[in-house]
Amino acid sequence: MGIKEDVLAKAESAKSASRLMALLTSEQKSRILMAMSEAILNEKDNIIFHNSIDVEAAKESGLSASLIDRLTLDEKRVKALAESLAEISNLPDPVGEVISEWVRPIGIKIRKIRVPLGVVGMLYESRPNVTVDAVALCIISGNACILKGGSEAINSNHSLIKILNESGLSTGLPDGAINFIETADRNSIVEMIKLDNLVDIIIPRGSREMIKFIREHSIVPVLAHGKGLCHTYIDKFADIGMAKKISFNAKCQRPGVCNAMETLLVHKDVASEFLPDMCKAYKEANVELRGCKITKSVIPDVIEAKDADWSSEYLDLIISIKVVSSLDEAIEHINVYGSGHSESIVTDDRACAEKFLAEVDAAAVFHNASTRLHDGGVFGFGAEIGISTQKLHARGTMGARELTTTKYVVYGSGQIRE
């Protein structure tokens, strides 16, 4: 079977299964997810073994340390996948939720409810945990899915899909609800994004080049996981100890992910107090420092930042630092250079915080907290299928509710249009 025929067959299978997925009860979906959670734990060693093949191949091919980190599944991360499945199984079922209802003067009762999108096409790179998250969130939201992971994670994804499918089918998951495109050939992506009669939404997570290509060529609606050029602003009224803790976490805790901070903005009134100890901590963590001229006057050995640094998503142990003269300058800088992902202010001044939260245009804004907290698990969604930097139809971290659309259900008693 050729690539075109394979993708079409899987899309048709998913479309057929989606009708049955929409009818699953909350109890059925919960039972399926719990069976998957148990299977992941039982097959932990098998998953880690197959993942190690991908990791070794990635190292040999010269993949960056941050991408290898995204690719790696150790015991802790596999257990986290199982816990995520269990957590999602206990979430409120969004399907059938009544958003609003009202009665019109002619006597018809109108109810607006949540319903599944149908078939979700998921295109992603590197991170095999996305395989589990996507499957789990599609199940709880009543959707079928077609998954296309990156070639660098092919063994990991194949192992995970096999485990999820077998455990799901044995507990009532409709056949065809989970579909995995195994070929590494990117022509499969081209074929999937043409199937607007079978696939209801495409969610790409990966390189800017991949997302740009999909947006330009897809005739299926695209909900993109955009780049994360995130900032932390240290206000003149910041608690310096808190500011250091948040700034270190936002950059260093896991630098290769989209909600890690890339640019640190510091008010000029606290720059000489804050920057020396902060930069020392960064250096000890092997962070490369790039700073504006004022930053360089305070910390002489930083690399002088170029204009391109302010618009760079490093996804690595590199940070750009800019000293600003005011809160307004910080907000302006973020709104010009930010990607609309996650932005944070550290301040003890409530008015400054509220101004920042209101005026910064981003999917998530934080006061006295790390941008690393913008995550489906942290937000209570169990997992996320992506973090949208678009504004339609979902924005920010996307959980089960973001994989639904709406339907009007109208009850009458013989009314007609006059």
N, C-alpha and C positions, 0 to 999 in steps of 0.2 A: 504493500500500500504506500503510495506517495505521500509527501507532506501535506498537500492540499486535501487529499482524501481523508487522511488521518485526523486532521484538525476538524474537518467538516463532520466526520463521524462522531467525534467526541462532543462537538457542539450540539449535534442533534440528540445525542444521548443525554446531555445535560438539560436540554430544553424539555425533553420528555420527563426527566426526573424532577424538574422544577415544579411541575404541576402537583406531584405527589408531596414534594417537600413543603409546599405551601399549606398542606392539609395536616401535617404532623402536629400532634398535641404538645403542649409544654412538657408533659411527663415523658413522652416518647423521645423528644429531643434531649432532655436531661439524661435519660437512660443511655442513649447513644454516646453522648459526650463523656459520661462516667466510664463506660466501657473502653473508650479510646484512652482516657487518662490511665486506667489500669494497664492497658496494653503497652503504652509508652514506658511505664515503669518496668514492666516485665521484660521488655525488649531493650532495656537501657544499654546493655553491653553491645548488643548488635548494632544499635544506632551509633554509638561512639566508634565502633570498629569501622563502619562504612564512612563515617565522617572523617576519620583519620586518613583514609585514602584520599579524600578531597583535599584535606589540609596539606598533606605531603606534596600532592601535585601542585597546589597553589604556591607553596614555598619554592618548588623547583622552577616554576614559571616566573618567579619574581614578583608575585602579587604583593602589594604593600602591606605593612604590618596592620594597618587599620582594617583592611579588607579581610585579612586572615583572621583577625579578631572577630569580625562579623560572621565569618564562616564557621568558626570553631564551636563544637558542642562538647562540653565536658560533662561530668556527672552532675554538677550543680545546675547547669543550664538545661539538661534533659529533665531533671526533677522539676525545674521551673516550668517546663512545657506541660508536664503532667498536672502540676498545680493550677496552671492557667486553664486547662481544659475543665478541671473540676470546678474552678471558680466560675467559669462561663456557664457551666451547667446549672448553677444556682442563681443566675441573673434573671431578672424579670423578663418574660417573653415579650418582645416588642410587637409581635404579630397579633393583630386584632385589637391592639390598644386603641381606645376611643380618644381621639384628640379633641374633638368638640362635637356637640350635637345641638340641634335647635328645631323648632316647629314653625312652619310658615303659616300665614293667615289662611291659606287654602286648605290646611290640614295635613300637608305632607310633613313627615318627620325626616330630617336629614342628619346623617351621622358621618363624620369623617374619621376613617380608621387607618391604621398602619397595615400595609401588606408587603410581602417580599418584593425585591426588585425582579427576581427571576433567575437569570444566569449571570454570574459574576465572573469576568475574565481577569485573572490576576497575573501580571507580568512583573517579575522581580529578579534581582541579582544577589548573589553572595549568601544571604541570610536564610538558612534552612528553617529557623524558628518561624519565619513568615509562613511557611507551608502549614504548620500546625495552627497558627493564629488565624490564617485565612479560612481554613476548613472549619474550625470551631465557630468563628463568627458567622460564617455562611449557614451553618447548621442551625444555630440559635435564632437566626433571622429568617429561616425558612427558604434559603436560596441554594441552588445547585452551583457548582463552581468548575471552572477550567483553569488549571494552574500551569504556568510556564516559568520554571526557575532558571537560573543561570547555569551554564555548563560547568562552572567551577564547583557547584554543589550537587551535581547530578547523582552521585552515589548516596549522599545524605538524603536527598529528597525522595529518591526511589525507595529507600528503606522506610522512610516516614510514611509515604503514601500507602505502601503495602500494608503497614501496620494499621493505619487509620481506616483504610478501606475494609480490611478483613474484620476488624473489631466492630466497625459500624454496620456492615452488612449482616453480621451475626446478631445484631440487636435491633434490626428494623429500619436501617438506613436504606432508602430506595436505591436500587441499582442505577448507576450512572450519575449519582449526585456528586461524586468526586471524580474529576477527570484530570489526568496529568499528561502533559505533552513531554515525552522523554527525549526527543531529538534536540541536539544542541544547535541545529540549523535555525538561524534567525528568520528564515523565510516562513517559519511557522507563525511568528508574530504577525508578519504581513498578512497571512491568511486569516488569522483570528480577527484582526481589526477591520476586516471587510464584512464580517458576518452579522450585520445589524438586524437581520431577521431572526437570529438565534441567540445572540449575546446581548444582554441589556446594558451592561456597563463594563468598561475596561479600567482597571486600577493599576497603573504602572508604578513600580518602586525600583529605582536604580539610578544610573548615571544621567546627567543632564542631557547628554546626547541621545540616549534611548528615549527619554520622556519627550524630548523635542520632536524626535522622529514620529513617535506615536501620535502626539497631538496634531502634527501636520498631516498625517496620512489616514488616521482612523475615521471611519464613518460610523463607528459605535461611539456613544458618548463616553468621554474620558474624564475620570476624576483623579487628578495627578497628585502624587506625593512629591511635593517640590523640594528644592534644596533648602538647607537650614543654615542661613547666615544669621546667627543669633548673637545678641549683644547683652552685656550686663553694664548698667550705669551705676557708678558709685557717686551718690549725691554728697553735697557738702554737709548734709545733716545725717550722714550714715554712721551707724555703729561700726567702727573700724574693724573690730574683731569679727563681727558678723560678716562684714564685707569681704574679708580675707577668706573666710570659710566658704562662702557662697562662690566667690570668684575662682577658688581653687577647684572646687567640686565641678563647677560648670565647664571648666576646661579640661581637667585631668582625669576625672572619674572614668570616662570612656570617650576619648577624643574623636573616635572614628564614626560617631553617630550623628544624626541630623539635629538633635537638640542640644549638642555641645556648643558652648560659647566659642565664637571666633574672634570677636572684637570686644575689648574692655574699654569702656569710657569712664573717665575719672574727672570729677570737678576740680578745677584749679586750686581751690582753697584747701583741699585735702591731699593733693598730689604728693607733696613732699613728705607727708606723714604716712600715707598709704603705700606708695609705690616701692620704696626700698625693701620692706619686709615681704611684700607681695611678689616682687620680682625675684627675690632670693628663693622663695618657696618654689616658684616656677622653674628656676634654674636647677634646683635640686631634683626636680621631677623631669629634667631634660627637655623643658619647653623652650623652643626658640622664640626669642622676643623681638618683635618689630614695633617700633614706636614712632610717634610724631616728634617734631623738633623739641617740643617742651618736655616730652617724656625723656628724650635723649639728654636734655640738660639736667634732669634729675637722676637718670640712670645712664651714664655715659656709654656703657658697653652694649646697649641695645642696637640692633640693626635699624637704620633709618627706614621707616615705612615708605613705600611707593604708593601712588594713587590706586594701583591695582589691588593692594592689600585690603583696602576698605570694602572691596566687593568680592573678596575671596572666601570661599568655603574650604578651609584647609583639610578638615577631617583628619587631623594629625596633631602632634604636639607642637603646634605653632600658634602664636597669638599676636594680634595687632592691638596696640594700645594707643589711645588718643586722649589727650587732656583737653577738656572743654571748659568754656567760660561760664556756662549756665545750663540750667535744665532745658531751656528752649533749644539751645544748640545741640544737646544730646538727643532730644526728640527729633529734631530736624535731620541729624546725621542718620539716625535709625530709619526714619521714613524714606530717606534717599537711598541708603545702601542696603537696608534689611531685606530679607526675602519674604517677610510676612509670616514667619514661623513662630518663634518664641523670643520674647524680650523681657528683661528684668530690670527693676530699679531697687537699689538698696538705700533706704532712707528711714529716718525716724520722724520725718515731717509728713503728716497725713495729707496736707494740701498738695505737697510736691508729688506724693505717691498717686493721689487721685488724678492730678493733671497728667501725669505720665500714662496711667492706665487708660485714661479717656482719649488721649491724643495720639498714642502710638498705634499704628495700623498693623496689627498682627493677629494671627489665629489664637495665640495665648499670650497674655501679659501677666507678669509676676511682680509681687511686692515682697521684698525680703525673702526670696526663695530662688533656688537654682533653676535655670532653664531645663536642666536634665529631668525635671519632674513632669515635663509635658510628655506623657506616656499613658497608653490605655490602661495598663495595669495599675499605675499610680492613681489615675483618675477614677478607678473603680469599675472599668469596663471589662476586666479580666484580661484583655489583650487589645490590640488595635490592628486594623487592616491597613493602616497608613495614617499619615498626618497631612491633611490637605491644606495647601496654601492658596487654594482657590476660594471663591465665595459662593459658588453654586455647585451642587445642592448641599454640600457639607463643607465645613471649615474646621480645621484643627484635628485633634485625634479622633479617629473614626472607629466607633464600636458597632454593636449590633443595630442600634437605631438608625445609624447612618447607612445601613444596608437595606433600608426599607423605603418605600414610597407611600403614597396615600391613595385611598379610594373613597369615593362618596357612596354611601349606601342610603337609598331613599325608600321610605315606607309610605305607602298610600292606601287609600280606600276607594279607588275608582276615579281619582282626579284626572282631568285632561286639560290640555292647553287651549284656552278660549281664543 
